[in-house]
C-alpha cells in the first residue's frame, strides 16, 4: 500500500503498474516462429500462432531462463513449480480465443526494487504469450490484424500498489527498464511495443484503511505519457469524488493528443476470464541446478557496474549513476575510456552528448556518434588541439554528418591557437586598444580580467588556448 507522503487536495494517490516486457528469445513462447520486430505483416506466423485445431504448444526454455534472471535481479522468490493457464476472451487479434498465461503459479513472486530509498514491492512476474496487433488506419472502414506479434514471449511484471505519485511511477518504470536491459532479456523499446505499461490508479484519504476504487489505464508506451496519464487520472478521480459521486472500476485509454484518459469498458474481474490450467502444458518444475545455471550467467547489474566505474575510473557517485542509468551509455563510456581521458569523457557524455540525445529524442545507437569519433573528440580536447567551446561545434558537426573529427577541424579551420608569439601579439593589441580598462584593472578592479580574456577569445573566434591566454594576460597586466 502506498505511503501517505504525496497528498493532493487531501487525497493520497495509490498506484500500481503492470509492465509487459517482450523477451529477447530467438523464437516465440510456444512455437518455432522467429521472434523479430519490423518484418512484413503475417510473415512470422505458423500453425500454432494461428491457433489451428490439433496443434500443441511447446514451451521455450529460453524464456524460462530469462524469467528466472529477472527474479534473481529483483530478490524475488523463484517458483519450484509453475503452471500455465488459459485466459479466455474473444478479440480479433487472439486467434485461439484464449491467451496462455500464468495466474496462481507464476514463475516469479514477492520481489522488490529500490526507488530513491523506497522499497517498491513486485507482487509477481509471469510468463505469457503476446496477442497479435489490430490496425485500424491502413484501409478505410476496415481493420486488419498482423499476427507476427502473436505468441511472442512476454514477462508481465505486476507491482503492489506501493507507488504514491506519477513521478515515482516513472522512476519505478525506469528502474525496471534498466534491469531488463542490463540483463539482456529485453531491449525495452517502448516506441516499438517491446515494453508497455498499464497503470492502476485509485485515491484514498490518509486515514482510510481500505483502498479506493481503481481505474486501469491500458498500454501506455512512453515514460512521459505514463506521468501525464496518471496525473490526468488523479485529477479526474478527485473531481468525481469531491462532487459526491463514486469512481467506477473500469479500463481506460490514454489519448496523448488530447492529454486525457477515456473509458474503454467496465473493468473485468479474474472470474470474467474463466481461467483454468492449460491442458496442453504440464506443470513445469524449476530445479536448483537451473537457477544456479542462470545465476552464474547473469550479466553485470546496474549497481555492480556503477560501483566498478567509481573504483576503476575514479568517478563520483553522481556521474557513475548517470552513466549507468542506461546500459548502452555505460558501455559507450567504457569503450571511449579505453582511448581517451575517462573523467573528461564522462563530463562530455553526461553534459553535451546527453543534451543532444534528449533534444532529438533518440537513442545513442540511432545517432551518428560512435565510440571511435567521440574518442577522437575527447583526445583533441585533452591535447589542446581544440578548446571546449570549439569542441561543442565539432560535436554538433559529428552529430549532423558523422564525419571524421580531424577532417571537420581542418575543413572548418577550428584548430586551437597555441602559438605563444601569435597570442602575445593579439594580447598586446587588445591592451593597447583598451587603456581605460587596463588602468581600472591595475587600480584593483580584478573582475576586468575576464573582460580581457573575452576580448582575446572574440578576436580569435574562440580558437585561443584559454590556459595560455590567462598566463600571457597575467604577465602583461602586471
C-alpha positions as CSV (number, residue, x, y, z in Angstrom):
1,X,0.0,0.0,0.0
2,X,1.3,3.5,-0.8
3,X,2.9,5.7,1.8
4,X,1.0,8.8,2.8
5,X,3.6,11.2,1.6
6,X,2.2,12.7,-1.6
7,X,-1.2,14.2,-0.8
8,X,-3.1,16.1,-3.5
9,X,-6.0,18.1,-2.1
10,X,-6.1,15.8,0.9
11,X,-6.2,12.7,-1.3
12,X,-3.5,10.0,-1.4
13,X,-2.9,8.5,-4.9
14,X,-2.4,4.8,-4.8
15,X,-0.7,3.4,-7.9
16,X,0.3,0.0,-9.2
17,X,1.9,-0.8,-12.6
18,X,1.6,-3.8,-14.8
19,X,4.6,-3.8,-17.2
20,X,4.5,-6.1,-20.2
21,X,8.0,-6.8,-21.4
22,X,8.8,-8.7,-24.7
23,X,11.6,-11.1,-24.1
24,X,14.6,-11.4,-26.4
25,X,14.3,-15.1,-27.3
26,X,15.1,-16.3,-30.8
27,X,11.7,-17.9,-31.3
28,X,8.2,-17.4,-29.8
29,X,7.0,-18.7,-26.5
30,X,5.2,-21.8,-27.7
31,X,6.1,-22.1,-31.4
32,X,9.2,-22.2,-33.6
33,X,8.3,-18.9,-35.4
34,X,11.0,-16.3,-35.3
35,X,10.8,-13.6,-32.7
36,X,11.6,-10.4,-34.6
37,X,10.3,-6.9,-35.0
38,X,9.6,-4.9,-38.1
39,X,9.0,-7.7,-40.7
40,X,6.2,-7.7,-43.3
41,X,2.8,-8.4,-41.8
42,X,1.9,-12.0,-41.2
43,X,5.2,-13.4,-42.4
44,X,6.4,-14.8,-39.0
45,X,3.4,-16.9,-38.2
46,X,2.9,-20.7,-38.1
47,X,0.0,-23.1,-37.3
48,X,0.4,-22.7,-33.5
49,X,0.4,-18.9,-33.7
50,X,-2.8,-19.1,-35.7
51,X,-4.5,-21.4,-33.2
52,X,-5.4,-24.0,-35.8
53,X,-7.1,-27.2,-34.4
54,X,-4.8,-30.1,-33.5
55,X,-1.6,-28.1,-32.8
56,X,0.1,-28.2,-29.5
57,X,2.3,-25.6,-27.8
58,X,5.9,-26.4,-26.8
59,X,7.4,-24.2,-24.1
60,X,10.5,-22.1,-25.0
61,X,13.2,-22.9,-22.3
62,X,15.0,-19.6,-23.1
63,X,12.0,-17.6,-21.9
64,X,12.0,-19.6,-18.6
65,X,15.7,-18.7,-18.1
66,X,15.0,-15.1,-18.7
67,X,12.1,-15.1,-16.2
68,X,14.4,-16.6,-13.6
69,X,17.1,-14.0,-14.3
70,X,14.6,-11.2,-13.6
71,X,13.6,-12.9,-10.4
72,X,17.2,-13.2,-9.2
73,X,17.8,-9.5,-10.1
74,X,14.8,-8.4,-8.0
75,X,15.5,-10.6,-5.0
76,X,12.2,-12.5,-5.7
77,X,11.1,-16.0,-5.0
78,X,11.5,-18.4,-7.9
79,X,8.8,-20.9,-8.3
80,X,9.6,-24.5,-7.6
81,X,6.7,-25.4,-10.0
82,X,5.0,-23.0,-12.4
83,X,1.7,-23.6,-14.1
84,X,0.3,-22.2,-17.3
85,X,-3.4,-21.1,-17.5
86,X,-5.8,-20.2,-20.2
87,X,-7.3,-16.7,-20.0
88,X,-10.4,-16.8,-22.1
89,X,-11.6,-13.8,-24.1
90,X,-12.6,-13.1,-27.7
91,X,-10.8,-10.4,-29.8
92,X,-9.7,-10.4,-33.4
93,X,-6.0,-10.4,-32.7
94,X,-6.3,-13.5,-30.4
95,X,-6.9,-16.4,-32.9
96,X,-7.3,-19.2,-30.2
97,X,-9.9,-17.3,-28.3
98,X,-7.7,-17.6,-25.2
99,X,-4.2,-16.4,-24.1
100,X,-1.8,-18.8,-22.4
101,X,-0.6,-17.1,-19.3
102,X,0.1,-17.7,-15.5
103,X,-2.3,-16.8,-12.7
104,X,-1.9,-18.7,-9.5
105,X,1.5,-20.2,-10.0
106,X,3.8,-17.6,-11.7
107,X,7.5,-18.1,-12.4
108,X,8.4,-15.2,-10.0
109,X,6.7,-13.6,-7.0
110,X,7.5,-11.4,-4.0
111,X,10.3,-9.3,-5.4
112,X,11.2,-5.7,-4.9
113,X,13.3,-2.8,-6.2
114,X,14.6,0.3,-4.6
115,X,13.5,3.7,-5.9
116,X,15.1,6.6,-4.1
117,X,15.4,4.7,-0.9
118,X,11.8,3.4,-1.0
119,X,11.1,-0.3,-1.5
120,X,8.5,-0.9,-4.3
121,X,7.3,-4.5,-4.0
122,X,6.7,-6.7,-7.0
123,X,3.7,-8.9,-6.5
124,X,4.7,-11.3,-9.3
125,X,6.2,-11.6,-12.7
126,X,4.6,-14.2,-15.0
127,X,5.2,-15.6,-18.5
128,X,2.5,-15.2,-21.2
129,X,2.2,-15.1,-24.9
130,X,1.5,-11.7,-26.6
131,X,-1.5,-11.2,-28.8
132,X,-1.4,-10.1,-32.4
133,X,-1.8,-6.5,-33.5
134,X,-5.0,-4.9,-34.7
135,X,-4.6,-2.0,-37.1
136,X,-7.3,0.5,-37.9
137,X,-5.6,3.1,-40.1
138,X,-4.5,1.2,-43.2
139,X,-7.8,0.8,-45.0
140,X,-10.9,3.0,-45.0
141,X,-13.7,1.4,-42.9
142,X,-11.7,-1.8,-42.4
143,X,-9.5,-3.1,-39.7
144,X,-6.8,-5.7,-40.2
145,X,-4.7,-8.0,-38.0
146,X,-1.0,-8.7,-38.1
147,X,-0.2,-12.0,-36.3
148,X,3.6,-11.5,-36.3
149,X,3.5,-10.5,-32.7
150,X,1.1,-13.3,-31.7
151,X,2.9,-15.7,-29.4
152,X,6.0,-13.5,-28.7
153,X,7.0,-14.2,-25.1
154,X,6.1,-11.6,-22.5
155,X,7.1,-11.2,-18.9
156,X,4.3,-9.3,-17.2
157,X,5.7,-7.6,-14.1
158,X,3.0,-6.6,-11.6
159,X,3.8,-4.2,-8.7
160,X,2.0,-3.9,-5.4
161,X,0.1,-0.6,-5.0
162,X,3.2,1.0,-3.4
163,X,3.6,3.9,-5.7
164,X,2.4,7.3,-4.5
165,X,2.8,9.7,-7.4
166,X,3.2,9.9,-11.2
167,X,6.9,10.9,-10.7
168,X,7.5,7.9,-8.6
169,X,5.7,5.7,-11.1
170,X,8.1,6.9,-13.8
171,X,11.2,6.3,-11.6
172,X,9.9,2.7,-10.9
173,X,9.3,2.1,-14.6
174,X,12.8,3.4,-15.5
175,X,14.2,1.1,-12.8
176,X,12.5,-2.0,-14.3
177,X,13.6,-0.8,-17.8
178,X,17.2,-0.6,-16.5
179,X,17.1,-4.1,-15.0
180,X,15.7,-5.8,-18.1
181,X,18.1,-4.1,-20.5
182,X,21.1,-4.8,-18.3
183,X,20.1,-8.5,-18.1
184,X,19.7,-8.5,-21.9
185,X,16.3,-10.1,-21.6
186,X,14.5,-7.3,-23.5
187,X,15.5,-4.2,-25.5
188,X,12.9,-2.2,-23.6
189,X,11.9,-0.2,-26.7
190,X,8.7,1.4,-25.7
191,X,8.1,3.1,-29.1
192,X,8.1,-0.4,-30.8
193,X,6.0,-2.0,-28.1
194,X,8.8,-4.1,-26.5
195,X,7.8,-2.6,-23.2
196,X,4.2,-1.4,-22.4
197,X,2.6,-0.3,-19.2
198,X,-0.8,-0.5,-17.7
199,X,-1.3,1.9,-14.7
200,X,-3.9,1.1,-11.9
201,X,-4.8,4.4,-10.2
202,X,-7.1,5.0,-7.2
203,X,-7.4,7.5,-4.4
204,X,-7.9,7.3,-0.6
205,X,-7.9,9.6,2.4
206,X,-4.8,9.2,4.7
207,X,-6.9,7.9,7.5
208,X,-8.7,5.3,5.3
209,X,-7.9,1.6,5.8
210,X,-9.5,0.4,2.5
211,X,-8.2,1.2,-0.9
212,X,-10.4,3.3,-3.3
213,X,-11.9,2.0,-6.5
214,X,-9.3,1.9,-9.2
215,X,-9.3,2.6,-12.9
216,X,-6.8,0.8,-15.2
217,X,-5.2,2.8,-18.0
218,X,-4.0,0.4,-20.7
219,X,-1.0,0.2,-23.0
220,X,0.9,3.5,-22.2
221,X,4.0,3.5,-24.4
222,X,6.4,6.2,-23.1
223,X,7.7,7.4,-19.7
224,X,6.3,10.9,-20.4
225,X,2.9,9.5,-21.2
226,X,2.8,7.4,-18.1
227,X,3.4,10.5,-16.0
228,X,0.8,12.6,-17.9
229,X,-1.8,9.8,-17.9
230,X,-1.6,9.2,-14.2
231,X,-1.7,13.0,-13.5
232,X,-4.9,13.3,-15.6
233,X,-6.5,10.3,-13.9
234,X,-5.8,11.6,-10.4
235,X,-7.4,14.9,-11.3
236,X,-10.4,13.2,-12.9
237,X,-11.0,11.0,-9.8
238,X,-10.6,13.9,-7.4
239,X,-13.3,15.8,-9.3
240,X,-15.6,12.8,-9.2
241,X,-15.1,12.1,-5.5
242,X,-15.4,15.7,-4.4
243,X,-18.7,16.0,-6.3
244,X,-20.1,13.2,-4.1
245,X,-20.1,10.6,-6.9
246,X,-18.3,7.3,-7.0
247,X,-15.4,6.2,-9.2
248,X,-16.3,3.3,-11.4
249,X,-13.9,0.4,-11.8
250,X,-13.1,0.4,-15.5
251,X,-10.5,0.1,-18.2
252,X,-9.4,3.4,-19.8
253,X,-7.2,4.5,-22.7
254,X,-4.8,7.5,-22.6
255,X,-5.1,9.9,-25.6
256,X,-1.7,11.6,-25.8
257,X,-3.0,14.2,-28.4
258,X,-5.8,15.4,-26.1
259,X,-3.9,14.5,-22.9
260,X,-6.8,12.7,-21.4
261,X,-8.0,9.3,-20.4
262,X,-11.3,8.0,-21.7
263,X,-13.4,4.9,-20.9
264,X,-13.0,1.7,-22.9
265,X,-15.0,-0.8,-21.0
266,X,-16.2,-1.8,-17.5
267,X,-13.3,-3.4,-15.7
268,X,-13.3,-7.2,-15.8
269,X,-12.5,-9.4,-12.8
270,X,-10.4,-12.6,-12.9
271,X,-13.5,-14.8,-12.9
272,X,-14.8,-13.0,-16.0
273,X,-11.9,-14.6,-17.9
274,X,-12.8,-18.1,-16.8
275,X,-9.1,-19.0,-16.0
276,X,-8.3,-22.7,-15.9
277,X,-5.0,-24.6,-16.1
278,X,-3.9,-25.1,-19.7
279,X,-4.5,-28.8,-20.5
280,X,-1.8,-28.7,-23.3
281,X,1.0,-27.8,-20.9
282,X,2.1,-29.8,-17.9
283,X,3.3,-28.1,-14.7
284,X,7.0,-27.0,-15.2
285,X,9.4,-27.9,-12.4
286,X,12.3,-25.4,-11.9
287,X,15.3,-27.1,-10.4
288,X,18.0,-25.6,-8.2
289,X,20.5,-26.6,-10.8
290,X,18.7,-24.5,-13.4
291,X,18.5,-21.5,-11.0
292,X,22.3,-21.8,-10.4
293,X,23.0,-22.0,-14.1
294,X,21.1,-18.8,-14.7
295,X,22.7,-17.1,-11.7
296,X,26.2,-18.0,-12.9
297,X,25.5,-16.5,-16.3
298,X,23.9,-13.2,-15.1
299,X,25.1,-10.0,-16.7
300,X,26.5,-7.2,-14.6
301,X,23.7,-5.4,-12.9
302,X,23.4,-1.6,-12.7
303,X,24.5,-1.3,-9.1
304,X,27.5,-3.5,-9.7
305,X,28.5,-1.6,-12.8
306,X,28.1,1.7,-11.0
307,X,30.4,0.6,-8.2
308,X,33.0,-0.7,-10.6
309,X,33.1,2.5,-12.6
310,X,33.7,4.5,-9.4
311,X,36.6,2.3,-8.5
312,X,38.1,1.9,-11.9
313,X,37.8,5.4,-13.3
314,X,37.7,7.5,-10.0
315,X,34.2,8.8,-10.9
316,X,32.0,10.4,-8.3
317,X,28.7,8.7,-7.3
318,X,26.5,11.1,-9.2
319,X,28.4,10.8,-12.5
320,X,28.6,7.0,-12.3
321,X,24.8,6.8,-11.6
322,X,24.0,9.0,-14.6
323,X,26.3,6.9,-16.9
324,X,24.8,3.7,-15.6
325,X,21.2,4.8,-16.0
326,X,21.3,3.1,-19.4
327,X,23.5,0.2,-20.3
328,X,24.2,1.5,-23.8
329,X,25.6,4.7,-22.3
330,X,27.7,3.0,-19.7
331,X,29.2,0.6,-22.3
332,X,29.8,3.6,-24.6
333,X,31.7,5.4,-21.8
334,X,33.9,2.4,-21.1
335,X,34.8,1.9,-24.7
336,X,35.7,5.6,-25.1
337,X,37.7,5.5,-21.8
338,X,39.9,2.9,-23.4
339,X,41.4,5.5,-25.7
340,X,40.7,8.9,-24.0
341,X,40.6,10.6,-20.7
342,X,37.9,8.9,-18.7
343,X,36.9,11.9,-16.5
344,X,36.7,14.2,-19.4
345,X,34.7,11.7,-21.5
346,X,32.3,11.3,-18.6
347,X,31.8,15.1,-18.4
348,X,31.1,15.3,-22.1
349,X,28.8,12.3,-22.2
350,X,26.7,13.5,-19.2
351,X,26.6,17.0,-20.4
352,X,26.7,17.8,-24.1
353,X,26.1,14.4,-25.6
354,X,23.1,13.6,-23.3
355,X,21.7,17.1,-24.2
356,X,21.7,16.3,-27.9
357,X,20.1,12.9,-27.3
358,X,17.3,14.4,-25.2
359,X,16.8,17.3,-27.6
360,X,16.4,15.0,-30.6
361,X,14.6,12.3,-28.5
362,X,16.6,9.4,-29.9
363,X,18.8,6.6,-28.5
364,X,22.6,6.8,-28.8
365,X,22.5,3.8,-31.2
366,X,20.3,5.8,-33.6
367,X,22.8,8.7,-33.7
368,X,25.9,9.2,-35.8
369,X,28.0,9.5,-32.7
370,X,30.3,6.4,-32.3
371,X,32.9,5.4,-29.8
372,X,35.5,6.0,-32.4
373,X,34.7,9.6,-33.3
374,X,33.8,10.5,-29.8
375,X,37.1,9.2,-28.5
376,X,39.0,11.3,-31.0
377,X,37.0,14.4,-30.0
378,X,38.0,13.9,-26.3
379,X,41.6,13.4,-27.4
380,X,41.6,16.6,-29.3
381,X,40.2,18.5,-26.2
382,X,42.8,16.8,-24.0
383,X,45.8,17.7,-26.2
384,X,44.6,21.3,-26.7
385,X,44.0,20.9,-30.4
386,X,40.6,22.4,-29.8
387,X,39.0,24.4,-26.9
388,X,35.9,23.3,-25.1
389,X,33.9,25.9,-26.9
390,X,35.1,24.7,-30.3
391,X,34.5,21.1,-29.2
392,X,30.8,21.8,-28.9
393,X,30.8,23.0,-32.5
394,X,32.7,19.9,-33.6
395,X,30.3,17.6,-31.6
396,X,27.3,19.1,-33.4
397,X,29.0,18.7,-36.7
398,X,29.6,15.0,-36.0
399,X,26.0,14.7,-34.9
400,X,24.8,16.0,-38.2
401,X,27.2,14.3,-40.6
402,X,29.1,11.6,-38.8
403,X,32.3,12.9,-40.5
404,X,35.8,12.3,-39.2
405,X,36.7,14.7,-36.3
406,X,40.1,15.6,-37.7
407,X,38.6,16.4,-41.1
408,X,35.9,18.6,-39.5
409,X,38.6,20.5,-37.6
410,X,40.7,21.0,-40.6
411,X,37.9,21.9,-43.1
412,X,36.4,24.4,-40.7
413,X,39.7,25.8,-39.6
414,X,38.9,25.1,-35.9
415,X,42.3,24.1,-34.6
416,X,43.1,25.9,-31.3
417,X,45.8,28.6,-31.4
418,X,48.5,27.6,-29.0
419,X,51.4,29.6,-30.6
420,X,52.7,31.9,-27.8
421,X,54.1,34.6,-30.1
422,X,50.8,34.7,-32.1
423,X,48.7,35.1,-28.9
424,X,51.1,37.7,-27.4
425,X,50.6,39.9,-30.5
426,X,46.8,39.6,-30.1
427,X,47.0,40.4,-26.4
428,X,49.3,43.4,-27.0
429,X,46.8,44.9,-29.4
430,X,43.9,44.4,-27.1
431,X,45.8,46.1,-24.2
432,X,46.7,49.0,-26.5
433,X,43.1,49.3,-27.6
434,X,41.7,49.4,-24.1
435,X,43.8,51.8,-22.0
436,X,41.0,52.8,-19.6
437,X,40.1,49.2,-18.8
438,X,43.8,48.5,-18.2
439,X,44.1,51.4,-15.8
440,X,41.0,50.3,-14.0
441,X,42.2,46.7,-13.7
442,X,45.6,47.9,-12.3
443,X,43.8,50.1,-9.8
444,X,42.2,47.0,-8.2
445,X,39.2,46.1,-10.4
446,X,40.2,42.4,-10.7
447,X,37.0,41.3,-12.3
448,X,38.0,43.1,-15.5
449,X,40.5,40.2,-16.1
450,X,37.5,38.3,-17.6
451,X,36.9,41.2,-20.0
452,X,40.4,40.9,-21.5
453,X,40.0,37.1,-21.8
454,X,36.7,37.6,-23.6
455,X,38.3,40.1,-26.0
456,X,41.1,37.6,-26.9
457,X,38.6,34.8,-27.5
458,X,36.4,37.2,-29.6
459,X,39.4,38.2,-31.6
460,X,40.4,34.6,-32.3
461,X,36.8,33.4,-32.8
462,X,37.1,31.2,-29.7
463,X,40.2,29.4,-31.0
464,X,42.8,30.7,-28.5
465,X,44.1,28.3,-25.9
466,X,42.4,29.6,-22.7
467,X,45.2,28.5,-20.4
468,X,47.9,30.1,-22.4
469,X,45.8,33.3,-22.8
470,X,45.4,33.5,-19.0
471,X,49.2,33.2,-18.5
472,X,50.1,35.8,-21.1
473,X,47.5,38.3,-19.8
474,X,48.7,37.9,-16.2
475,X,52.2,38.7,-17.3
476,X,51.2,41.6,-19.5
477,X,48.9,43.3,-16.9
478,X,51.3,43.4,-14.0
